[in-house]
Amino acid sequence: MDDRGGSFVAVRRISQGLERGNTCHSTSAEVVAGSTAWLGRGLSCVCAQSRESDARPSFDLTPSQEECLQRLQNRIDIAYDSSIPEHQEALRALWNAAFPEEELRGLISEQWKEMGWQGKDPSTDFRGGGFISLENLLFFATNFPKSFKDLLWKLEGDRSVWEYPFAVAGVNITFMLIQMLDLEAVSFNSTVKPRTMVGAVFLKFLSENESAFDLLYCITFKLMDHQWLAMRASYMDFNTVMKATRRQLERELLLEDITRLEDLPSYSLLTR
């Protein structure tokens, strides 16, 4: 642990094309400790960005949009609590989705490092994203299992020698989306309005699809990995990749012909 708040798990690629077969616990990567420059300090660097171009007139909310937004805000406000059975079961469900052939020995176990958590207790990594970051990962694993596994095992593309930790990257993505969509800044009264065009566009999608945030998370994770490969990035480039991912996502959300999240160009990355 360093003076910046801890350490993260970096994964060194030893072989491409991991041959997992039916034994998901076999390992073709070496787990080592590294600095949290991008996990701790890097979160605010990557996500809490404001730009002159973000200034927009405020937008009216329909009652349906306000109700959907409040439900999402309530989800965001829930911290992960390892004493709550529902949270424990969600964590076990995530393990079972990732490693269906490997029995989890405990909610605190060295096994979690295989998924890219910093240590043996994943609950310590949820501070930046809360319980919703676990829900996002579980939604991804349940609804897009192939893409989830491709990213977990880094099965696509010419990978870096030092790869980003999958699970910790997922928490970063949740946090980035909350910041980008300005969700934490919303309070609910008659005068509340979105402060950016991106936020207003997202609210339209949310009012039509209760799972819009979770779906956007899946798109973003796949887009981030696509940017990672295109930039031939290594783990020291994580912040740069996240910034590029955010810029691309904002551009796509503002395209005129986008009427639902499935219309985003990056959505095709999830289904190919």
C-alpha positions as CSV (number, residue, x, y, z in Angstrom):
1,M,0.0,0.0,0.0
2,D,1.4,3.4,-0.9
3,D,0.7,6.9,0.4
4,R,-1.9,7.5,-2.2
5,G,-4.5,5.1,-0.8
6,G,-3.6,1.5,-1.5
7,S,-2.6,-0.8,-4.3
8,F,-4.4,-2.3,-7.2
9,V,-4.0,-5.6,-9.0
10,A,-2.4,-5.4,-12.5
11,V,-2.5,-8.4,-14.7
12,R,0.5,-9.4,-16.7
13,R,-0.3,-11.2,-20.0
14,I,1.8,-14.3,-20.4
15,S,-0.2,-15.8,-23.3
16,Q,-2.9,-14.5,-25.6
17,G,-6.0,-16.6,-26.3
18,L,-6.6,-18.0,-22.8
19,E,-7.7,-21.6,-23.1
20,R,-10.2,-21.8,-20.2
21,G,-12.3,-24.7,-21.4
22,N,-14.6,-25.9,-18.7
23,T,-12.1,-25.1,-15.9
24,C,-12.5,-21.4,-15.4
25,H,-10.1,-21.4,-12.4
26,S,-7.0,-22.2,-14.5
27,T,-4.7,-19.2,-14.9
28,S,-2.7,-17.9,-17.8
29,A,-1.9,-14.6,-16.2
30,E,0.2,-13.5,-13.3
31,V,-1.2,-11.2,-10.6
32,V,1.0,-8.6,-9.1
33,A,0.6,-5.5,-7.0
34,G,0.9,-2.0,-8.3
35,S,0.2,1.7,-7.5
36,T,-3.4,3.1,-7.3
37,A,-2.5,6.3,-9.1
38,W,-5.4,5.8,-11.6
39,L,-7.7,4.2,-9.1
40,G,-7.5,6.7,-6.3
41,R,-6.4,10.1,-7.5
42,G,-7.2,9.1,-11.1
43,L,-10.9,8.9,-10.5
44,S,-11.3,12.6,-10.0
45,C,-8.8,13.3,-12.8
46,V,-10.7,11.1,-15.3
47,C,-14.3,11.8,-14.4
48,A,-14.9,15.1,-12.7
49,Q,-14.2,17.2,-15.7
50,S,-16.1,20.3,-16.7
51,R,-15.7,22.0,-20.0
52,E,-17.0,25.3,-21.5
53,S,-18.9,23.3,-24.1
54,D,-20.9,21.6,-21.3
55,A,-22.8,24.8,-20.6
56,R,-26.3,24.4,-21.8
57,P,-29.7,25.8,-21.1
58,S,-31.7,23.9,-18.4
59,F,-34.3,21.4,-19.5
60,D,-37.8,20.7,-18.1
61,L,-38.4,17.2,-16.7
62,T,-41.6,15.3,-17.3
63,P,-43.1,13.7,-14.2
64,S,-42.0,10.3,-15.6
65,Q,-38.4,11.5,-16.1
66,E,-38.3,12.9,-12.6
67,E,-39.6,9.7,-11.1
68,C,-37.2,7.5,-13.1
69,L,-34.3,9.8,-12.2
70,Q,-35.1,9.7,-8.5
71,R,-35.2,5.9,-8.6
72,L,-31.7,5.8,-10.2
73,Q,-30.5,8.4,-7.7
74,N,-31.7,6.2,-4.9
75,R,-29.7,3.3,-6.3
76,I,-26.6,5.4,-6.6
77,D,-26.9,6.5,-2.9
78,I,-26.7,2.9,-1.7
79,A,-23.3,2.0,-0.4
80,Y,-22.1,-1.6,-0.6
81,D,-22.6,-3.2,2.8
82,S,-21.1,-6.6,3.3
83,S,-23.5,-7.3,6.3
84,I,-26.6,-7.1,4.0
85,P,-27.7,-10.5,2.7
86,E,-28.9,-9.0,-0.6
87,H,-25.4,-7.5,-1.2
88,Q,-23.7,-10.8,-0.3
89,E,-25.9,-12.7,-2.7
90,A,-25.2,-10.3,-5.5
91,L,-21.5,-10.7,-5.0
92,R,-21.8,-14.5,-5.0
93,A,-24.0,-14.2,-8.2
94,L,-21.2,-12.2,-9.9
95,W,-18.7,-14.9,-9.0
96,N,-20.9,-17.6,-10.3
97,A,-21.4,-15.8,-13.6
98,A,-17.7,-15.3,-14.0
99,F,-16.5,-18.7,-12.8
100,P,-19.4,-21.1,-13.1
101,E,-17.1,-24.2,-12.7
102,E,-15.2,-22.9,-9.7
103,E,-16.6,-22.9,-6.2
104,L,-16.2,-19.7,-4.2
105,R,-14.5,-20.4,-0.9
106,G,-15.7,-17.2,0.8
107,L,-16.7,-13.6,0.3
108,I,-13.2,-12.8,1.5
109,S,-10.8,-14.9,-0.5
110,E,-7.7,-14.7,-2.6
111,Q,-9.8,-16.0,-5.4
112,W,-11.3,-12.5,-6.1
113,K,-8.0,-11.4,-7.5
114,E,-8.7,-13.6,-10.5
115,M,-11.5,-11.2,-11.4
116,G,-9.3,-8.1,-11.0
117,W,-10.2,-6.9,-7.5
118,Q,-7.4,-5.2,-5.6
119,G,-7.3,-7.8,-2.8
120,K,-9.2,-10.6,-1.2
121,D,-12.1,-8.5,-0.1
122,P,-14.0,-6.9,-3.0
123,S,-16.1,-4.8,-0.7
124,T,-13.1,-2.5,-0.2
125,D,-13.2,-1.6,-3.9
126,F,-16.8,-0.4,-4.0
127,R,-16.2,2.9,-2.3
128,G,-16.0,4.8,-5.6
129,G,-19.1,3.2,-7.1
130,G,-21.3,1.9,-4.3
131,F,-23.7,-1.1,-4.6
132,I,-24.7,0.0,-8.1
133,S,-21.3,-0.7,-9.4
134,L,-21.8,-4.4,-8.4
135,E,-25.3,-4.3,-10.0
136,N,-23.7,-3.0,-13.2
137,L,-21.2,-5.8,-13.3
138,L,-23.9,-8.4,-12.6
139,F,-26.2,-6.9,-15.3
140,F,-23.3,-7.1,-17.8
141,A,-22.5,-10.7,-16.9
142,T,-26.2,-11.7,-17.1
143,N,-27.3,-9.8,-20.3
144,F,-24.1,-9.9,-22.4
145,P,-22.2,-13.0,-21.1
146,K,-20.0,-13.3,-24.2
147,S,-18.8,-9.7,-24.1
148,F,-18.4,-10.0,-20.3
149,K,-16.2,-13.0,-20.6
150,D,-14.2,-11.5,-23.5
151,L,-13.3,-8.5,-21.3
152,L,-12.7,-10.5,-18.2
153,W,-10.3,-12.8,-19.9
154,K,-8.9,-10.2,-22.4
155,L,-9.7,-12.6,-25.3
156,E,-9.9,-10.0,-28.0
157,G,-7.1,-8.1,-29.8
158,D,-3.4,-7.6,-29.3
159,R,-3.2,-7.1,-25.6
160,S,-0.7,-5.1,-23.6
161,V,1.9,-6.9,-21.4
162,W,0.3,-5.1,-18.4
163,E,-3.5,-5.1,-18.6
164,Y,-6.1,-3.1,-16.6
165,P,-7.8,-5.1,-13.7
166,F,-11.2,-6.0,-15.0
167,A,-13.3,-5.6,-11.8
168,V,-11.7,-2.4,-10.6
169,A,-12.0,-0.9,-14.1
170,G,-15.7,-1.7,-13.9
171,V,-16.1,0.4,-10.7
172,N,-14.2,3.2,-12.4
173,I,-16.7,3.1,-15.3
174,T,-19.7,3.3,-13.0
175,F,-18.2,6.3,-11.3
176,M,-17.3,8.0,-14.6
177,L,-20.9,7.6,-15.9
178,I,-22.3,9.1,-12.6
179,Q,-20.0,12.1,-13.1
180,M,-20.6,12.4,-16.8
181,L,-24.4,12.3,-16.5
182,D,-24.3,14.6,-13.4
183,L,-26.4,12.3,-11.5
184,E,-25.1,13.0,-8.0
185,A,-25.7,16.7,-8.4
186,V,-29.5,16.3,-8.9
187,S,-31.8,17.0,-6.1
188,F,-35.5,16.6,-6.5
189,N,-37.9,19.5,-6.3
190,S,-40.0,21.5,-8.8
191,T,-37.0,23.5,-10.1
192,V,-34.6,20.7,-10.9
193,K,-33.5,20.4,-14.5
194,P,-30.7,18.7,-16.3
195,R,-27.6,20.8,-16.7
196,T,-26.1,19.3,-19.9
197,M,-27.5,18.1,-23.2
198,V,-25.9,14.7,-22.5
199,G,-27.9,14.5,-19.2
200,A,-31.1,15.5,-20.9
201,V,-30.7,12.9,-23.7
202,F,-30.0,10.2,-21.1
203,L,-33.1,11.1,-19.1
204,K,-35.2,10.5,-22.2
205,F,-33.7,7.0,-22.5
206,L,-34.1,6.4,-18.8
207,S,-37.8,7.3,-18.9
208,E,-38.3,4.7,-21.7
209,N,-36.0,2.0,-20.3
210,E,-35.6,1.5,-16.5
211,S,-32.3,-0.3,-17.2
212,A,-30.8,2.5,-19.3
213,F,-28.0,3.2,-16.9
214,D,-27.0,-0.5,-16.7
215,L,-27.1,-0.8,-20.5
216,L,-25.1,2.3,-21.0
217,Y,-22.6,0.8,-18.5
218,C,-22.2,-2.3,-20.7
219,I,-21.7,-0.2,-23.8
220,T,-19.2,2.0,-22.1
221,F,-17.1,-0.9,-20.8
222,K,-16.9,-2.5,-24.2
223,L,-16.1,0.9,-25.8
224,M,-13.4,1.5,-23.2
225,D,-11.8,-1.8,-24.1
226,H,-12.1,-1.0,-27.8
227,Q,-10.3,2.3,-27.2
228,W,-7.7,0.5,-25.1
229,L,-6.8,-1.8,-28.0
230,A,-6.9,1.0,-30.6
231,M,-4.5,3.1,-28.5
232,R,-2.3,0.1,-27.7
233,A,-2.5,1.2,-24.1
234,S,-0.9,-0.2,-21.0
235,Y,-2.2,0.2,-17.4
236,M,-0.3,3.6,-17.0
237,D,-2.5,4.9,-19.8
238,F,-5.8,4.1,-18.1
239,N,-6.8,7.7,-17.4
240,T,-6.1,8.7,-21.0
241,V,-8.2,5.8,-22.3
242,M,-11.1,6.7,-19.9
243,K,-11.0,10.3,-21.1
244,A,-11.1,9.2,-24.7
245,T,-14.0,6.9,-23.9
246,R,-16.0,9.6,-22.2
247,R,-15.5,12.0,-25.2
248,Q,-16.6,9.3,-27.7
249,L,-19.6,8.4,-25.6
250,E,-20.7,12.0,-25.3
251,R,-20.4,12.5,-29.1
252,E,-22.5,9.4,-29.7
253,L,-25.2,10.4,-27.3
254,L,-25.6,13.7,-29.0
255,L,-26.0,12.3,-32.5
256,E,-29.2,13.5,-34.1
257,D,-30.5,10.1,-35.2
258,I,-30.1,8.4,-31.8
259,T,-33.6,7.5,-30.5
260,R,-32.5,4.7,-28.1
261,L,-29.3,3.4,-26.6
262,E,-29.3,0.5,-29.0
263,D,-28.8,3.1,-31.8
264,L,-25.4,4.2,-30.4
265,P,-22.6,3.1,-32.8
266,S,-20.8,1.6,-29.9
267,Y,-23.7,-0.7,-29.0
268,S,-22.6,-2.9,-31.9
269,L,-19.4,-3.7,-30.0
270,L,-21.6,-5.6,-27.4
271,T,-23.3,-7.8,-29.9
272,R,-20.7,-8.8,-32.4
